[in-house]
Amino acid sequence: MSSLKRSLHRSVAILLLPLGLLLIQAEVITRNLSGVVESPVPGLSRAVGIALLTGAALYLVASGLRQLAAAADTPF
């Protein structure tokens, strides 16, 4: 994978982390604010948030481990 493509994937994963956290907390935020329209499918935002957060975190960990393994195989 090219360095530009890998960098783009990591950037998207990093942006998905706070989005996932926000979606997990959406029910709490809407419950405490008057006048906010609630979701017609309760719990969906939490499930999507957990999926995004987990997927992004796993991608970043795997990407870092792949880079570490490639650096370990590099001769001095």
GROMACS elastic network, one bead per residue, 0.5 to 0.9 nm:
[ bonds ]
;  ai    aj funct       b0    kb
    1     4     6  0.84098   500
    1     5     6  0.66367   500
    1     6     6  0.65116   500
    2     5     6  0.53360   500
    2     6     6  0.62018   500
    2     7     6  0.85615   500
    3     6     6  0.50881   500
    3     7     6  0.60147   500
    3     8     6  0.85486   500
    4     7     6  0.50595   500
    4     8     6  0.61495   500
    4     9     6  0.86566   500
    5     8     6  0.50463   500
    5     9     6  0.62041   500
    5    10     6  0.86344   500
    6     9     6  0.51133   500
    6    10     6  0.61892   500
    6    11     6  0.85778   500
    6    63     6  0.84768   500
    7    10     6  0.51202   500
    7    11     6  0.61043   500
    7    12     6  0.86660   500
    8    11     6  0.50542   500
    8    12     6  0.62515   500
    8    13     6  0.86098   500
    9    12     6  0.52180   500
    9    13     6  0.61986   500
    9    14     6  0.86506   500
    9    59     6  0.88677   500
   10    14     6  0.60917   500
   10    15     6  0.86001   500
   10    56     6  0.85927   500
   10    59     6  0.79729   500
   10    60     6  0.66058   500
   10    63     6  0.80387   500
   11    14     6  0.51007   500
   11    15     6  0.62517   500
   11    16     6  0.86508   500
   12    15     6  0.50752   500
   12    16     6  0.61711   500
   12    17     6  0.89077   500
   12    56     6  0.83347   500
   13    16     6  0.50287   500
   13    17     6  0.65625   500
   13    52     6  0.87667   500
   13    53     6  0.87387   500
   13    55     6  0.81959   500
   13    57     6  0.74185   500
   13    59     6  0.72090   500
   13    60     6  0.68971   500
   14    17     6  0.54565   500
   14    18     6  0.77417   500
   14    56     6  0.70331   500
   14    57     6  0.82747   500
   14    60     6  0.79286   500
   15    18     6  0.62803   500
   15    19     6  0.67903   500
   15    20     6  0.89856   500
   15    56     6  0.87308   500
   16    20     6  0.59302   500
   16    21     6  0.85643   500
   16    52     6  0.64225   500
   16    53     6  0.67103   500
   16    55     6  0.89196   500
   16    56     6  0.63350   500
   16    57     6  0.89864   500
   17    20     6  0.52467   500
   17    21     6  0.63764   500
   17    22     6  0.87332   500
   17    49     6  0.88415   500
   17    52     6  0.71285   500
   17    53     6  0.52405   500
   17    54     6  0.84838   500
   17    56     6  0.63230   500
   17    57     6  0.72736   500
   18    22     6  0.60582   500
   18    23     6  0.85807   500
   18    53     6  0.79181   500
   19    22     6  0.50446   500
   19    23     6  0.62043   500
   19    24     6  0.86327   500
   19    49     6  0.71799   500
   19    52     6  0.78271   500
   19    53     6  0.78619   500
   20    23     6  0.51365   500
   20    24     6  0.62053   500
   20    25     6  0.87666   500
   20    45     6  0.88893   500
   20    46     6  0.83471   500
   20    48     6  0.73225   500
   20    50     6  0.62415   500
   20    51     6  0.76069   500
   20    52     6  0.52563   500
   20    54     6  0.84632   500
   20    56     6  0.88296   500
   21    24     6  0.51192   500
   21    25     6  0.64387   500
   21    26     6  0.87237   500
   21    46     6  0.87967   500
   21    49     6  0.61752   500
   21    50     6  0.76515   500
   21    52     6  0.86494   500
   21    53     6  0.68123   500
   22    25     6  0.52205   500
   22    26     6  0.60732   500
   22    46     6  0.89144   500
   22    49     6  0.72199   500
   23    27     6  0.80218   500
   23    44     6  0.89765   500
   23    45     6  0.52436   500
   23    46     6  0.57246   500
   23    47     6  0.83671   500
   23    48     6  0.70870   500
   23    50     6  0.80106   500
   24    27     6  0.73478   500
   24    28     6  0.85372   500
   24    43     6  0.88544   500
   24    45     6  0.62647   500
   24    47     6  0.73519   500
   24    48     6  0.77562   500
   24    50     6  0.64721   500
   25    28     6  0.53714   500
   25    29     6  0.62844   500
   25    30     6  0.87724   500
   25    45     6  0.83658   500
   25    46     6  0.70934   500
   25    49     6  0.84764   500
   26    29     6  0.50762   500
   26    30     6  0.60868   500
   26    31     6  0.84204   500
   26    45     6  0.67782   500
   26    46     6  0.73179   500
   27    30     6  0.52697   500
   27    31     6  0.59595   500
   27    32     6  0.86743   500
   27    38     6  0.80484   500
   27    39     6  0.83902   500
   27    42     6  0.78496   500
   27    43     6  0.76784   500
   27    45     6  0.76694   500
   27    46     6  0.76103   500
   28    31     6  0.51733   500
   28    32     6  0.63942   500
   28    33     6  0.88448   500
   29    32     6  0.54983   500
   29    33     6  0.64103   500
   30    33     6  0.52743   500
   30    34     6  0.76200   500
   30    35     6  0.86683   500
   30    36     6  0.59447   500
   30    37     6  0.74643   500
   30    38     6  0.64707   500
   30    39     6  0.88597   500
   31    34     6  0.75606   500
   31    36     6  0.81824   500
   31    38     6  0.79502   500
   32    36     6  0.89902   500
   33    36     6  0.61122   500
   34    37     6  0.86985   500
   37    40     6  0.89359   500
   38    41     6  0.86051   500
   38    42     6  0.80620   500
   39    42     6  0.58071   500
   39    43     6  0.85054   500
   39    44     6  0.82377   500
   39    45     6  0.82693   500
   41    44     6  0.58223   500
   41    45     6  0.82740   500
   42    45     6  0.73569   500
   42    46     6  0.84038   500
   43    46     6  0.52178   500
   43    47     6  0.62554   500
   43    48     6  0.86885   500
   44    47     6  0.51305   500
   44    48     6  0.61120   500
   44    49     6  0.84019   500
   45    48     6  0.51336   500
   45    49     6  0.58883   500
   45    50     6  0.84996   500
   46    50     6  0.60800   500
   46    51     6  0.85294   500
   47    50     6  0.52027   500
   47    51     6  0.61698   500
   47    52     6  0.86353   500
   48    51     6  0.50501   500
   48    52     6  0.60906   500
   48    53     6  0.84862   500
   49    52     6  0.51473   500
   49    53     6  0.59737   500
   49    54     6  0.83923   500
   50    53     6  0.51226   500
   50    54     6  0.59058   500
   50    55     6  0.83428   500
   51    54     6  0.52372   500
   51    55     6  0.59303   500
   51    56     6  0.84210   500
   52    55     6  0.51938   500
   52    56     6  0.59581   500
   52    57     6  0.83889   500
   53    56     6  0.53105   500
   53    57     6  0.60195   500
   53    58     6  0.84872   500
   54    57     6  0.52078   500
   54    58     6  0.60215   500
   54    59     6  0.84861   500
   55    58     6  0.52232   500
   55    59     6  0.60878   500
   55    60     6  0.86368   500
   56    59     6  0.51165   500
   56    60     6  0.61879   500
   56    61     6  0.86543   500
   57    60     6  0.51838   500
   57    61     6  0.61884   500
   57    62     6  0.85654   500
   58    61     6  0.51558   500
   58    62     6  0.60217   500
   58    63     6  0.83834   500
   59    62     6  0.51557   500
   59    63     6  0.59136   500
   59    64     6  0.84666   500
   60    63     6  0.50594   500
   60    64     6  0.60580   500
   60    65     6  0.85449   500
   61    64     6  0.51564   500
   61    65     6  0.61498   500
   61    66     6  0.86132   500
   62    65     6  0.50772   500
   62    66     6  0.60975   500
   62    67     6  0.85744   500
   63    66     6  0.51147   500
   63    67     6  0.62095   500
   63    68     6  0.85717   500
   64    67     6  0.51041   500
   64    68     6  0.60935   500
   64    69     6  0.85849   500
   65    69     6  0.60506   500
   65    70     6  0.85202   500
   66    69     6  0.50989   500
   66    70     6  0.61494   500
   66    71     6  0.85843   500
   67    70     6  0.50842   500
   67    71     6  0.61504   500
   67    72     6  0.86048   500
   68    71     6  0.50616   500
   68    72     6  0.61515   500
   68    73     6  0.87735   500
   69    72     6  0.50382   500
   69    73     6  0.64170   500
   69    74     6  0.88892   500
   70    73     6  0.52642   500
   70    74     6  0.65452   500
   71    74     6  0.52040   500
   71    75     6  0.86051   500
   72    75     6  0.79570   500
